[in-house]
Amino acid sequence: MKWVIVGLGNPGKEYEGTRHNTGREAVFYLAKELGKKKDVVLLTPDTFMNKSGQAVKPLIKSKTAAGSLVVLRDDLDLPLGRIKMTFNRGAGGHKGVESIKRAVGTEAFIQLKIGISPTTPNGKIKKPVGEMTVQKFILSKFKPAEVAILKKLHKKIAVGLNLLLQAGRDAAMNELNTH
């Protein structure tokens, strides 16, 4: 089986290091970890987020092929430092995932959601509210302490995706969703 791993984000220097590019930057890290595997295609679309499906469609030609698609993306509903792997779930308002879902004709693919929201000192999520506030937040750059958290997370994502390739989706979900 050939896996297609897509990191969502926006192209261009001005978007590097932003919360919305979390998936894209994770794939750059994965290129070092998984890049030599013959059964893996890594993709960072050069389209803007809401047009991500245009880049994915040529690689996923059927609904069956979508089962081997992994989409790494930012998630406002998860705190920074948390990840969650799902399969056959909706976009949750994420424009990049919506574009891919339309392009491949199904939502039966894996999403690896990477938390980007801050938390209070007691661990409660502080999700931004309001369209303009959310837009400003997701396009803001990570602080140095947050970048350190993401680097640790990249290693965990690599372990989880290696497990996906070797032992399948359920094993990877058990590993990634329990921490």
MARVOGU-815642 format. One record per residue: x, y, z of N, C-alpha, C, O, CB in turn; residue number from 0; chain. Coordinates in nm, 3 decimals, always signed. Glycine has a CB too. Layout:
REM residues N
> X  Y  Z  X  Y  Z  X  Y  Z  X  Y  Z  X  Y  Z  NUM  A
...
***
This chain:
REM residues 179
> +0.084  -0.118  +0.000  +0.000  +0.000  +0.000  +0.088  +0.125  +0.000  +0.185  +0.133  +0.075  -0.095  -0.001  +0.122  0  A
> +0.054  +0.220  -0.084  +0.126  +0.347  -0.088  +0.049  +0.448  -0.003  -0.070  +0.470  -0.025  +0.144  +0.398  -0.236  1  A
> +0.117  +0.509  +0.094  +0.057  +0.609  +0.182  +0.089  +0.748  +0.129  +0.200  +0.775  +0.083  +0.108  +0.594  +0.326  2  A
> -0.009  +0.836  +0.136  +0.009  +0.977  +0.100  -0.011  +1.056  +0.229  -0.119  +1.057  +0.287  -0.091  +1.023  -0.014  3  A
> +0.097  +1.124  +0.273  +0.093  +1.203  +0.396  +0.103  +1.350  +0.357  +0.203  +1.394  +0.300  +0.209  +1.162  +0.495  4  A
> -0.003  +1.424  +0.388  -0.016  +1.564  +0.347  -0.008  +1.654  +0.469  -0.079  +1.633  +0.567  -0.147  +1.587  +0.270  5  A
> +0.076  +1.755  +0.462  +0.086  +1.855  +0.568  +0.020  +1.984  +0.524  +0.067  +2.049  +0.430  +0.232  +1.881  +0.608  6  A
> -0.089  +2.021  +0.590  -0.163  +2.140  +0.549  -0.100  +2.268  +0.603  -0.048  +2.272  +0.715  -0.307  +2.131  +0.594  7  A
> -0.107  +2.371  +0.523  -0.056  +2.503  +0.558  -0.064  +2.592  +0.436  -0.120  +2.555  +0.333  +0.088  +2.494  +0.611  8  A
> -0.008  +2.710  +0.450  -0.003  +2.805  +0.339  +0.141  +2.819  +0.292  +0.233  +2.820  +0.373  -0.062  +2.943  +0.380  9  A
> +0.161  +2.831  +0.160  +0.297  +2.850  +0.109  +0.343  +2.994  +0.132  +0.261  +3.085  +0.146  +0.304  +2.814  -0.041  10  A
> +0.472  +3.013  +0.136  +0.527  +3.148  +0.147  +0.593  +3.173  +0.281  +0.550  +3.123  +0.385  +0.418  +3.250  +0.124  11  A
> +0.698  +3.253  +0.276  +0.777  +3.284  +0.396  +0.693  +3.345  +0.508  +0.715  +3.315  +0.625  +0.888  +3.380  +0.361  12  A
> +0.596  +3.430  +0.473  +0.518  +3.499  +0.576  +0.435  +3.404  +0.662  +0.390  +3.441  +0.770  +0.428  +3.601  +0.513  13  A
> +0.414  +3.280  +0.614  +0.334  +3.183  +0.690  +0.420  +3.084  +0.768  +0.368  +3.007  +0.849  +0.241  +3.108  +0.597  14  A
> +0.550  +3.084  +0.744  +0.638  +2.991  +0.816  +0.631  +3.019  +0.966  +0.635  +3.134  +1.009  +0.784  +3.003  +0.765  15  A
> +0.619  +2.913  +1.044  +0.617  +2.926  +1.189  +0.483  +2.968  +1.246  +0.472  +2.993  +1.366  +0.719  +3.023  +1.230  16  A
> +0.379  +2.976  +1.161  +0.246  +3.013  +1.212  +0.170  +2.888  +1.256  +0.200  +2.776  +1.215  +0.165  +3.091  +1.104  17  A
> +0.071  +2.911  +1.339  -0.010  +2.801  +1.392  -0.083  +2.726  +1.280  -0.100  +2.604  +1.285  -0.112  +2.854  +1.493  18  A
> -0.126  +2.800  +1.178  -0.202  +2.739  +1.068  -0.113  +2.648  +0.983  -0.164  +2.565  +0.908  -0.265  +2.847  +0.981  19  A
> +0.019  +2.663  +0.994  +0.111  +2.580  +0.916  +0.166  +2.462  +0.995  +0.265  +2.401  +0.954  +0.226  +2.665  +0.867  20  A
> +0.104  +2.430  +1.104  +0.152  +2.323  +1.191  +0.164  +2.190  +1.116  +0.265  +2.121  +1.132  +0.058  +2.306  +1.309  21  A
> +0.066  +2.154  +1.037  +0.071  +2.029  +0.962  +0.181  +2.028  +0.857  +0.254  +1.929  +0.842  -0.062  +2.004  +0.895  22  A
> +0.193  +2.138  +0.788  +0.296  +2.152  +0.684  +0.435  +2.137  +0.745  +0.521  +2.067  +0.690  +0.283  +2.290  +0.612  23  A
> +0.458  +2.202  +0.857  +0.590  +2.198  +0.918  +0.620  +2.061  +0.980  +0.735  +2.020  +0.987  +0.602  +2.306  +1.025  24  A
> +0.516  +1.991  +1.024  +0.536  +1.854  +1.073  +0.584  +1.764  +0.960  +0.668  +1.676  +0.981  +0.405  +1.799  +1.135  25  A
> +0.531  +1.784  +0.840  +0.573  +1.702  +0.726  +0.718  +1.733  +0.687  +0.790  +1.643  +0.643  +0.480  +1.727  +0.605  26  A
> +0.761  +1.858  +0.702  +0.902  +1.888  +0.677  +0.990  +1.808  +0.773  +1.095  +1.756  +0.733  +0.930  +2.041  +0.692  27  A
> +0.949  +1.797  +0.899  +1.023  +1.715  +0.996  +1.017  +1.567  +0.954  +1.119  +1.498  +0.957  +0.964  +1.733  +1.140  28  A
> +0.899  +1.520  +0.915  +0.882  +1.380  +0.876  +0.967  +1.344  +0.754  +1.004  +1.228  +0.737  +0.736  +1.352  +0.848  29  A
> +0.996  +1.441  +0.671  +1.078  +1.413  +0.552  +1.212  +1.353  +0.593  +1.267  +1.268  +0.523  +1.100  +1.541  +0.469  30  A
> +1.264  +1.398  +0.707  +1.391  +1.343  +0.757  +1.371  +1.202  +0.813  +1.460  +1.117  +0.802  +1.451  +1.435  +0.865  31  A
> +1.255  +1.179  +0.873  +1.228  +1.051  +0.940  +1.171  +0.944  +0.846  +1.206  +0.826  +0.857  +1.131  +1.073  +1.054  32  A
> +1.084  +0.984  +0.754  +1.014  +0.887  +0.669  +1.051  +0.899  +0.521  +1.007  +0.818  +0.439  +0.865  +0.904  +0.684  33  A
> +1.131  +0.998  +0.487  +1.158  +1.031  +0.348  +1.216  +0.920  +0.265  +1.200  +0.920  +0.143  +1.248  +1.144  +0.342  34  A
> +1.283  +0.824  +0.326  +1.348  +0.716  +0.249  +1.256  +0.597  +0.225  +1.293  +0.504  +0.153  +1.473  +0.669  +0.322  35  A
> +1.139  +0.598  +0.284  +1.048  +0.485  +0.267  +0.984  +0.489  +0.128  +0.934  +0.593  +0.085  +0.938  +0.485  +0.377  36  A
> +0.985  +0.375  +0.061  +0.933  +0.368  -0.076  +0.780  +0.371  -0.081  +0.722  +0.407  -0.183  +0.983  +0.243  -0.144  37  A
> +0.716  +0.334  +0.029  +0.570  +0.326  +0.028  +0.502  +0.452  +0.082  +0.385  +0.450  +0.119  +0.525  +0.207  +0.109  38  A
> +0.578  +0.564  +0.087  +0.526  +0.688  +0.142  +0.552  +0.804  +0.046  +0.664  +0.823  -0.003  +0.589  +0.717  +0.279  39  A
> +0.447  +0.883  +0.021  +0.460  +1.008  -0.052  +0.428  +1.119  +0.048  +0.321  +1.120  +0.108  +0.364  +1.013  -0.178  40  A
> +0.521  +1.212  +0.064  +0.500  +1.328  +0.151  +0.465  +1.447  +0.064  +0.529  +1.471  -0.038  +0.626  +1.357  +0.240  41  A
> +0.362  +1.521  +0.105  +0.316  +1.633  +0.024  +0.290  +1.755  +0.112  +0.222  +1.746  +0.214  +0.188  +1.595  -0.053  42  A
> +0.346  +1.868  +0.071  +0.312  +1.998  +0.131  +0.261  +2.083  +0.014  +0.341  +2.138  -0.062  +0.437  +2.066  +0.207  43  A
> +0.130  +2.093  +0.001  +0.074  +2.164  -0.115  +0.125  +2.307  -0.128  +0.142  +2.378  -0.028  -0.077  +2.165  -0.106  44  A
> +0.150  +2.348  -0.251  +0.188  +2.487  -0.278  +0.065  +2.571  -0.310  +0.075  +2.680  -0.366  +0.287  +2.493  -0.395  45  A
> -0.050  +2.519  -0.272  -0.176  +2.595  -0.282  -0.206  +2.651  -0.144  -0.152  +2.604  -0.045  -0.295  +2.506  -0.335  46  A
> -0.292  +2.751  -0.139  -0.335  +2.799  -0.008  -0.427  +2.695  +0.055  -0.485  +2.611  -0.013  -0.406  +2.936  -0.019  47  A
> -0.439  +2.703  +0.186  -0.510  +2.604  +0.267  -0.644  +2.563  +0.206  -0.672  +2.444  +0.192  -0.533  +2.658  +0.407  48  A
> -0.727  +2.661  +0.170  -0.862  +2.629  +0.124  -0.865  +2.568  -0.016  -0.973  +2.538  -0.068  -0.947  +2.753  +0.126  49  A
> -0.749  +2.550  -0.079  -0.739  +2.485  -0.210  -0.656  +2.357  -0.202  -0.612  +2.306  -0.305  -0.678  +2.582  -0.313  50  A
> -0.635  +2.304  -0.083  -0.548  +2.187  -0.063  -0.593  +2.066  -0.145  -0.510  +1.987  -0.188  -0.546  +2.149  +0.084  51  A
> -0.721  +2.052  -0.166  -0.773  +1.938  -0.242  -0.717  +1.930  -0.383  -0.702  +1.820  -0.437  -0.922  +1.946  -0.248  52  A
> -0.686  +2.045  -0.443  -0.630  +2.046  -0.579  -0.497  +1.971  -0.585  -0.467  +1.905  -0.684  -0.610  +2.191  -0.628  53  A
> -0.418  +1.980  -0.479  -0.288  +1.914  -0.476  -0.302  +1.765  -0.443  -0.220  +1.684  -0.486  -0.197  +1.982  -0.374  54  A
> -0.405  +1.730  -0.367  -0.423  +1.591  -0.322  -0.491  +1.506  -0.428  -0.456  +1.388  -0.444  -0.505  +1.588  -0.193  55  A
> -0.586  +1.562  -0.501  -0.667  +1.486  -0.596  -0.585  +1.403  -0.697  -0.622  +1.288  -0.722  -0.755  +1.581  -0.671  56  A
> -0.476  +1.455  -0.755  -0.400  +1.371  -0.849  -0.338  +1.247  -0.786  -0.307  +1.150  -0.856  -0.291  +1.455  -0.913  57  A
> -0.319  +1.248  -0.655  -0.257  +1.133  -0.587  -0.360  +1.035  -0.531  -0.329  +0.918  -0.509  -0.168  +1.183  -0.474  58  A
> -0.481  +1.083  -0.507  -0.589  +0.999  -0.451  -0.699  +0.993  -0.556  -0.785  +1.081  -0.564  -0.643  +1.056  -0.313  59  A
> -0.695  +0.887  -0.636  -0.783  +0.879  -0.752  -0.915  +0.806  -0.727  -1.000  +0.799  -0.816  -0.710  +0.811  -0.863  60  A
> -0.933  +0.752  -0.605  -1.058  +0.680  -0.576  -1.090  +0.691  -0.428  -1.004  +0.726  -0.346  -1.048  +0.532  -0.619  61  A
> -1.214  +0.659  -0.395  -1.253  +0.659  -0.253  -1.176  +0.551  -0.177  -1.145  +0.570  -0.059  -1.405  +0.635  -0.239  62  A
> -1.145  +0.441  -0.242  -1.067  +0.335  -0.178  -0.926  +0.385  -0.148  -0.873  +0.360  -0.039  -1.060  +0.209  -0.269  63  A
> -0.866  +0.456  -0.242  -0.731  +0.510  -0.223  -0.727  +0.610  -0.107  -0.623  +0.627  -0.043  -0.681  +0.577  -0.352  64  A
> -0.839  +0.676  -0.079  -0.845  +0.773  +0.031  -0.815  +0.708  +0.166  -0.775  +0.776  +0.260  -0.983  +0.840  +0.036  65  A
> -0.834  +0.576  +0.175  -0.804  +0.504  +0.299  -0.657  +0.507  +0.335  -0.621  +0.479  +0.450  -0.850  +0.362  +0.287  66  A
> -0.571  +0.540  +0.238  -0.427  +0.549  +0.265  -0.379  +0.695  +0.264  -0.261  +0.722  +0.244  -0.349  +0.467  +0.161  67  A
> -0.471  +0.786  +0.286  -0.440  +0.929  +0.293  -0.434  +0.971  +0.440  -0.524  +0.940  +0.518  -0.544  +1.014  +0.215  68  A
> -0.327  +1.043  +0.476  -0.311  +1.096  +0.612  -0.294  +1.247  +0.598  -0.202  +1.294  +0.532  -0.187  +1.030  +0.687  69  A
> -0.383  +1.322  +0.661  -0.380  +1.468  +0.654  -0.339  +1.523  +0.791  -0.411  +1.506  +0.890  -0.518  +1.525  +0.610  70  A
> -0.223  +1.588  +0.796  -0.176  +1.652  +0.919  -0.223  +1.796  +0.916  -0.199  +1.867  +0.818  -0.020  +1.644  +0.935  71  A
> -0.289  +1.839  +1.024  -0.345  +1.973  +1.026  -0.355  +2.029  +1.166  -0.355  +1.955  +1.265  -0.481  +1.974  +0.961  72  A
> -0.364  +2.162  +1.174  -0.379  +2.230  +1.302  -0.522  +2.211  +1.353  -0.615  +2.192  +1.275  -0.345  +2.381  +1.289  73  A
> -0.537  +2.216  +1.486  -0.671  +2.202  +1.546  -0.686  +2.294  +1.666  -0.613  +2.282  +1.765  -0.696  +2.055  +1.588  74  A
> -0.780  +2.386  +1.655  -0.810  +2.482  +1.762  -0.877  +2.417  +1.883  -0.872  +2.471  +1.993  -0.899  +2.593  +1.710  75  A
> -0.938  +2.301  +1.863  -1.010  +2.235  +1.972  -0.920  +2.150  +2.061  -0.965  +2.093  +2.160  -1.120  +2.147  +1.915  76  A
> -0.794  +2.143  +2.026  -0.697  +2.068  +2.107  -0.593  +2.165  +2.163  -0.554  +2.261  +2.096  -0.628  +1.956  +2.022  77  A
> -0.549  +2.140  +2.285  -0.444  +2.226  +2.341  -0.309  +2.197  +2.275  -0.284  +2.087  +2.227  -0.433  +2.205  +2.493  78  A
> -0.224  +2.298  +2.273  -0.089  +2.281  +2.222  -0.021  +2.165  +2.295  -0.026  +2.157  +2.418  -0.007  +2.413  +2.238  79  A
> +0.040  +2.077  +2.218  +0.107  +1.962  +2.278  +0.027  +1.834  +2.268  +0.078  +1.727  +2.302  +0.138  +1.991  +2.420  80  A
> -0.098  +1.842  +2.223  -0.183  +1.723  +2.209  -0.205  +1.694  +2.062  -0.214  +1.785  +1.979  -0.318  +1.742  +2.282  81  A
> -0.215  +1.566  +2.031  -0.250  +1.524  +1.896  -0.360  +1.420  +1.903  -0.377  +1.351  +2.004  -0.126  +1.468  +1.821  82  A
> -0.435  +1.410  +1.796  -0.544  +1.312  +1.791  -0.556  +1.262  +1.648  -0.565  +1.340  +1.553  -0.679  +1.374  +1.841  83  A
> -0.555  +1.129  +1.634  -0.573  +1.068  +1.502  -0.717  +1.022  +1.491  -0.770  +0.954  +1.579  -0.474  +0.949  +1.481  84  A
> -0.781  +1.060  +1.380  -0.918  +1.017  +1.355  -0.927  +0.960  +1.214  -0.839  +0.982  +1.131  -1.018  +1.136  +1.372  85  A
> -1.034  +0.886  +1.189  -1.060  +0.831  +1.057  -1.208  +0.849  +1.026  -1.294  +0.826  +1.111  -1.018  +0.681  +1.048  86  A
> -1.236  +0.890  +0.903  -1.374  +0.902  +0.855  -1.456  +1.000  +0.939  -1.569  +0.972  +0.979  -1.442  +0.764  +0.855  87  A
> -1.395  +1.115  +0.965  -1.461  +1.220  +1.044  -1.473  +1.346  +0.960  -1.404  +1.362  +0.860  -1.384  +1.248  +1.175  88  A
> -1.560  +1.434  +1.002  -1.581  +1.561  +0.933  -1.462  +1.654  +0.947  -1.364  +1.625  +1.015  -1.705  +1.628  +0.986  89  A
> -1.476  +1.769  +0.882  -1.368  +1.868  +0.877  -1.365  +1.956  +1.001  -1.263  +2.019  +1.029  -1.383  +1.954  +0.754  90  A
> -1.474  +1.963  +1.076  -1.477  +2.047  +1.195  -1.452  +2.193  +1.164  -1.397  +2.266  +1.247  -1.376  +1.998  +1.295  91  A
> -1.493  +2.237  +1.045  -1.474  +2.377  +1.006  -1.337  +2.408  +0.947  -1.311  +2.523  +0.910  -1.496  +2.463  +1.124  92  A
> -1.250  +2.309  +0.937  -1.115  +2.332  +0.882  -1.124  +2.337  +0.730  -1.159  +2.239  +0.665  -1.015  +2.219  +0.928  93  A
> -1.092  +2.452  +0.674  -1.108  +2.475  +0.529  -1.020  +2.383  +0.443  -1.062  +2.341  +0.336  -1.076  +2.620  +0.496  94  A
> -0.900  +2.353  +0.489  -0.813  +2.263  +0.414  -0.868  +2.123  +0.406  -0.865  +2.059  +0.301  -0.675  +2.260  +0.476  95  A
> -0.921  +2.074  +0.518  -0.981  +1.940  +0.521  -1.108  +1.938  +0.436  -1.134  +1.841  +0.365  -1.012  +1.896  +0.668  96  A
> -1.187  +2.045  +0.443  -1.309  +2.053  +0.361  -1.273  +2.044  +0.213  -1.342  +1.976  +0.137  -1.386  +2.184  +0.389  97  A
> -1.167  +2.113  +0.171  -1.124  +2.111  +0.032  -1.081  +1.971  -0.011  -1.115  +1.926  -0.121  -1.008  +2.210  +0.011  98  A
> -1.008  +1.901  +0.074  -0.964  +1.765  +0.043  -1.084  +1.671  +0.035  -1.093  +1.588  -0.055  -0.863  +1.714  +0.148  99  A
> -1.175  +1.684  +0.130  -1.295  +1.600  +0.131  -1.373  +1.616  +0.000  -1.417  +1.517  -0.059  -1.385  +1.637  +0.252  100  A
> -1.391  +1.740  -0.046  -1.461  +1.763  -0.173  -1.383  +1.703  -0.290  -1.442  +1.642  -0.379  -1.481  +1.915  -0.195  101  A
> -1.251  +1.719  -0.290  -1.169  +1.674  -0.402  -1.165  +1.522  -0.415  -1.168  +1.469  -0.527  -1.028  +1.726  -0.386  102  A
> -1.160  +1.450  -0.303  -1.149  +1.304  -0.310  -1.284  +1.234  -0.299  -1.294  +1.113  -0.318  -1.058  +1.253  -0.200  103  A
> -1.389  +1.311  -0.268  -1.525  +1.257  -0.268  -1.561  +1.174  -0.146  -1.659  +1.100  -0.149  -1.544  +1.175  -0.387  104  A
> -1.483  +1.186  -0.038  -1.512  +1.110  +0.083  -1.439  +1.175  +0.201  -1.344  +1.251  +0.183  -1.470  +0.961  +0.067  105  A
> -1.486  +1.143  +0.320  -1.411  +1.183  +0.440  -1.347  +1.061  +0.505  -1.301  +1.068  +0.619  -1.503  +1.257  +0.540  106  A
> -1.345  +0.948  +0.433  -1.288  +0.824  +0.484  -1.136  +0.824  +0.465  -1.080  +0.743  +0.391  -1.351  +0.701  +0.413  107  A
> -1.071  +0.919  +0.534  -0.924  +0.925  +0.536  -0.883  +0.962  +0.678  -0.966  +1.000  +0.761  -0.869  +1.030  +0.431  108  A
> -0.754  +0.949  +0.704  -0.702  +0.975  +0.838  -0.669  +1.124  +0.852  -0.610  +1.185  +0.763  -0.575  +0.889  +0.867  109  A
> -0.710  +1.179  +0.965  -0.667  +1.314  +1.001  -0.581  +1.303  +1.126  -0.617  +1.237  +1.223  -0.790  +1.409  +1.024  110  A
> -0.468  +1.368  +1.122  -0.385  +1.379  +1.241  -0.393  +1.525  +1.284  -0.330  +1.614  +1.226  -0.234  +1.333  +1.214  111  A
> -0.473  +1.546  +1.389  -0.502  +1.681  +1.437  -0.397  +1.721  +1.540  -0.372  +1.648  +1.637  -0.645  +1.690  +1.498  112  A
> -0.335  +1.836  +1.518  -0.228  +1.885  +1.605  -0.280  +2.008  +1.678  -0.312  +2.110  +1.617  -0.098  +1.918  +1.522  113  A
> -0.287  +1.998  +1.810  -0.341  +2.107  +1.891  -0.256  +2.232  +1.885  -0.133  +2.227  +1.887  -0.354  +2.063  +2.034  114  A
> -0.325  +2.348  +1.877  -0.254  +2.476  +1.870  -0.303  +2.577  +1.973  -0.248  +2.687  +1.984  -0.268  +2.535  +1.731  115  A
> -0.406  +2.542  +2.049  -0.464  +2.638  +2.142  -0.388  +2.642  +2.275  -0.340  +2.540  +2.323  -0.610  +2.604  +2.168  116  A
> -0.377  +2.763  +2.333  -0.313  +2.776  +2.464  -0.405  +2.722  +2.574  -0.524  +2.699  +2.551  -0.276  +2.923  +2.493  117  A
> -0.349  +2.704  +2.691  -0.427  +2.658  +2.805  -0.403  +2.750  +2.925  -0.304  +2.824  +2.931  -0.392  +2.511  +2.841  118  A
> -0.495  +2.745  +3.019  -0.479  +2.816  +3.145  -0.379  +2.738  +3.229  -0.345  +2.625  +3.195  -0.617  +2.834  +3.220  119  A
> -0.330  +2.797  +3.340  -0.236  +2.725  +3.427  -0.291  +2.591  +3.478  -0.214  +2.499  +3.505  -0.200  +2.812  +3.545  120  A
> -0.423  +2.579  +3.492  -0.480  +2.451  +3.538  -0.514  +2.356  +3.423  -0.578  +2.254  +3.443  -0.605  +2.477  +3.621  121  A
> -0.470  +2.391  +3.300  -0.486  +2.300  +3.187  -0.611  +2.317  +3.104  -0.632  +2.242  +3.009  -0.482  +2.164  +3.236  122  A
> -0.696  +2.412  +3.137  -0.819  +2.434  +3.060  -0.785  +2.507  +2.929  -0.708  +2.603  +2.929  -0.924  +2.516  +3.143  123  A
> -0.843  +2.462  +2.819  -0.814  +2.520  +2.688  -0.867  +2.664  +2.680  -0.977  +2.693  +2.727  -0.876  +2.434  +2.575  124  A
> -0.787  +2.753  +2.619  -0.827  +2.892  +2.598  -0.839  +2.915  +2.447  -0.754  +2.978  +2.385  -0.723  +2.993  +2.662  125  A
> -0.946  +2.862  +2.391  -0.968  +2.871  +2.247  -1.016  +3.012  +2.210  -1.108  +3.064  +2.274  -1.071  +2.764  +2.201  126  A
> -0.955  +3.074  +2.109  -1.001  +3.206  +2.067  -1.144  +3.200  +2.012  -1.187  +3.099  +1.958  -0.906  +3.263  +1.961  127  A
> -1.216  +3.311  +2.028  -1.356  +3.317  +1.986  -1.375  +3.434  +1.890  -1.314  +3.540  +1.907  -1.450  +3.330  +2.109  128  A
> -1.460  +3.416  +1.790  -1.488  +3.519  +1.692  -1.400  +3.503  +1.570  -1.280  +3.475  +1.581  -1.468  +3.658  +1.753  129  A
> -1.459  +3.522  +1.453  -1.388  +3.493  +1.327  -1.258  +3.573  +1.312  -1.156  +3.516  +1.274  -1.480  +3.524  +1.210  130  A
> -1.261  +3.701  +1.342  -1.140  +3.782  +1.326  -1.032  +3.743  +1.428  -0.914  +3.738  +1.396  -1.173  +3.933  +1.340  131  A
> -1.075  +3.716  +1.551  -0.980  +3.674  +1.655  -0.916  +3.541  +1.619  -0.795  +3.524  +1.634  -1.051  +3.664  +1.792  132  A
> -0.997  +3.447  +1.572  -0.946  +3.316  +1.531  -0.848  +3.332  +1.415  -0.740  +3.273  +1.415  -1.063  +3.221  +1.491  133  A
> -0.886  +3.412  +1.315  -0.800  +3.435  +1.198  -0.664  +3.491  +1.241  -0.560  +3.444  +1.196  -0.868  +3.532  +1.099  134  A
> -0.667  +3.589  +1.327  -0.543  +3.651  +1.375  -0.459  +3.549  +1.452  -0.337  +3.544  +1.438  -0.574  +3.775  +1.464  135  A
> -0.526  +3.470  +1.535  -0.456  +3.371  +1.617  -0.389  +3.263  +1.533  -0.271  +3.233  +1.553  -0.553  +3.306  +1.715  136  A
> -0.463  +3.205  +1.438  -0.406  +3.094  +1.360  -0.293  +3.140  +1.269  -0.207  +3.061  +1.231  -0.514  +3.027  +1.277  137  A
> -0.293  +3.268  +1.234  -0.185  +3.321  +1.150  -0.071  +3.382  +1.232  +0.024  +3.437  +1.176  -0.241  +3.425  +1.054  138  A
> -0.081  +3.371  +1.365  +0.027  +3.421  +1.451  +0.137  +3.316  +1.461  +0.113  +3.196  +1.442  -0.026  +3.458  +1.592  139  A
> +0.256  +3.363  +1.491  +0.372  +3.274  +1.502  +0.378  +3.214  +1.643  +0.334  +3.276  +1.740  +0.504  +3.350  +1.470  140  A
> +0.433  +3.094  +1.651  +0.453  +3.030  +1.780  +0.563  +3.102  +1.858  +0.659  +3.153  +1.799  +0.489  +2.881  +1.762  141  A
> +0.548  +3.106  +1.989  +0.653  +3.160  +2.077  +0.761  +3.053  +2.092  +0.734  +2.935  +2.070  +0.593  +3.203  +2.219  142  A
> +0.884  +3.093  +2.130  +0.993  +2.995  +2.142  +0.960  +2.875  +2.232  +0.995  +2.762  +2.198  +1.116  +3.064  +2.195  143  A
> +0.893  +2.897  +2.344  +0.858  +2.785  +2.433  +0.758  +2.691  +2.365  +0.761  +2.570  +2.388  +0.798  +2.838  +2.566  144  A
> +0.671  +2.746  +2.282  +0.573  +2.663  +2.209  +0.642  +2.583  +2.099  +0.604  +2.470  +2.072  +0.461  +2.751  +2.149  145  A
> +0.743  +2.642  +2.037  +0.819  +2.572  +1.933  +0.887  +2.449  +1.993  +0.893  +2.344  +1.930  +0.925  +2.666  +1.868  146  A
> +0.937  +2.462  +2.116  +1.001  +2.348  +2.184  +0.900  +2.235  +2.205  +0.934  +2.117  +2.188  +1.060  +2.392  +2.320  147  A
> +0.777  +2.270  +2.240  +0.670  +2.169  +2.257  +0.643  +2.100  +2.124  +0.629  +1.978  +2.119  +0.540  +2.235  +2.312  148  A
> +0.636  +2.178  +2.017  +0.609  +2.121  +1.884  +0.719  +2.026  +1.839  +0.691  +1.923  +1.778  +0.593  +2.233  +1.782  149  A
> +0.844  +2.060  +1.869  +0.955  +1.973  +1.828  +0.944  +1.836  +1.895  +0.969  +1.734  +1.831  +1.090  +2.038  +1.864  150  A
> +0.905  +1.834  +2.022  +0.882  +1.705  +2.090  +0.766  +1.632  +2.025  +0.769  +1.510  +2.008  +0.854  +1.727  +2.241  151  A
> +0.663  +1.707  +1.990  +0.545  +1.648  +1.927  +0.578  +1.588  +1.791  +0.524  +1.483  +1.755  +0.436  +1.754  +1.912  152  A
> +0.667  +1.651  +1.716  +0.707  +1.598  +1.586  +0.765  +1.458  +1.601  +0.738  +1.371  +1.519  +0.809  +1.692  +1.519  153  A
> +0.845  +1.437  +1.705  +0.903  +1.304  +1.728  +0.792  +1.202  +1.756  +0.797  +1.090  +1.706  +1.004  +1.308  +1.847  154  A
> +0.694  +1.242  +1.836  +0.582  +1.153  +1.868  +0.500  +1.122  +1.742  +0.455  +1.009  +1.722  +0.491  +1.217  +1.976  155  A
> +0.480  +1.223  +1.657  +0.408  +1.203  +1.531  +0.484  +1.103  +1.443  +0.423  +1.015  +1.383  +0.388  +1.339  +1.456  156  A
> +0.615  +1.117  +1.436  +0.696  +1.025  +1.356  +0.682  +0.882  +1.407  +0.668  +0.788  +1.327  +0.845  +1.067  +1.358  157  A
> +0.685  +0.864  +1.538  +0.668  +0.730  +1.597  +0.530  +0.675  +1.559  +0.517  +0.560  +1.517  +0.685  +0.735  +1.753  158  A
> +0.427  +0.758  +1.574  +0.291  +0.715  +1.543  +0.273  +0.679  +1.397  +0.206  +0.580  +1.365  +0.194  +0.823  +1.579  159  A
> +0.332  +0.758  +1.308  +0.317  +0.728  +1.165  +0.399  +0.607  +1.124  +0.356  +0.532  +1.037  +0.358  +0.848  +1.082  160  A
> +0.514  +0.586  +1.185  +0.588  +0.461  +1.161  +0.505  +0.341  +1.204  +0.503  +0.239  +1.136  +0.723  +0.463  +1.236  161  A
> +0.437  +0.355  +1.316  +0.348  +0.248  +1.364  +0.233  +0.225  +1.266  +0.195  +0.111  +1.240  +0.294  +0.282  +1.505  162  A
> +0.178  +0.333  +1.213  +0.072  +0.323  +1.112  +0.121  +0.241  +0.993  +0.051  +0.152  +0.945  +0.026  +0.464  +1.066  163  A
> +0.241  +0.271  +0.946  +0.295  +0.203  +0.829  +0.323  +0.055  +0.856  +0.307  -0.029  +0.768  +0.423  +0.271  +0.783  164  A
> +0.364  +0.024  +0.980  +0.403  -0.113  +1.012  +0.288  -0.198  +1.066  +0.277  -0.316  +1.032  +0.513  -0.111  +1.113  165  A
> +0.202  -0.138  +1.149  +0.101  -0.219  +1.220  -0.043  -0.178  +1.190  -0.136  -0.245  +1.233  +0.125  -0.209  +1.368  166  A
> -0.062  -0.068  +1.116  -0.196  -0.029  +1.077  -0.255  +0.083  +1.161  -0.198  +0.128  +1.260  -0.285  -0.146  +1.085  167  A
> -0.373  +0.127  +1.116  -0.441  +0.244  +1.172  -0.477  +0.228  +1.319  -0.454  +0.320  +1.397  -0.565  +0.272  +1.093  168  A
> -0.532  +0.114  +1.358  -0.574  +0.097  +1.497  -0.457  +0.107  +1.594  -0.468  +0.170  +1.699  -0.644  -0.038  +1.515  169  A
> -0.346  +0.046  +1.559  -0.227  +0.052  +1.645  -0.177  +0.196  +1.658  -0.141  +0.240  +1.767  -0.115  -0.038  +1.589  170  A
> -0.176  +0.267  +1.546  -0.131  +0.408  +1.550  -0.226  +0.493  +1.632  -0.182  +0.578  +1.710  -0.119  +0.465  +1.406  171  A
> -0.355  +0.471  +1.617  -0.454  +0.548  +1.695  -0.439  +0.520  +1.844  -0.445  +0.611  +1.926  -0.599  +0.514  +1.649  172  A
> -0.419  +0.393  +1.879  -0.401  +0.359  +2.020  -0.278  +0.429  +2.078  -0.281  +0.477  +2.191  -0.388  +0.208  +2.036  173  A
> -0.172  +0.435  +2.000  -0.048  +0.500  +2.047  -0.065  +0.651  +2.059  -0.029  +0.710  +2.161  +0.067  +0.468  +1.951  174  A
> -0.120  +0.713  +1.956  -0.126  +0.859  +1.952  -0.238  +0.919  +2.037  -0.224  +1.029  +2.090  -0.142  +0.905  +1.811  175  A
> -0.348  +0.848  +2.050  -0.465  +0.905  +2.118  -0.468  +0.880  +2.268  -0.557  +0.929  +2.337  -0.591  +0.850  +2.056  176  A
> -0.372  +0.805  +2.320  -0.376  +0.772  +2.463  -0.283  +0.860  +2.547  -0.281  +0.849  +2.669  -0.337  +0.626  +2.483  177  A
> -0.208  +0.947  +2.484  -0.114  +1.031  +2.560  -0.162  +1.173  +2.569  -0.096  +1.257  +2.629  +0.024  +1.028  +2.497  178  A
***
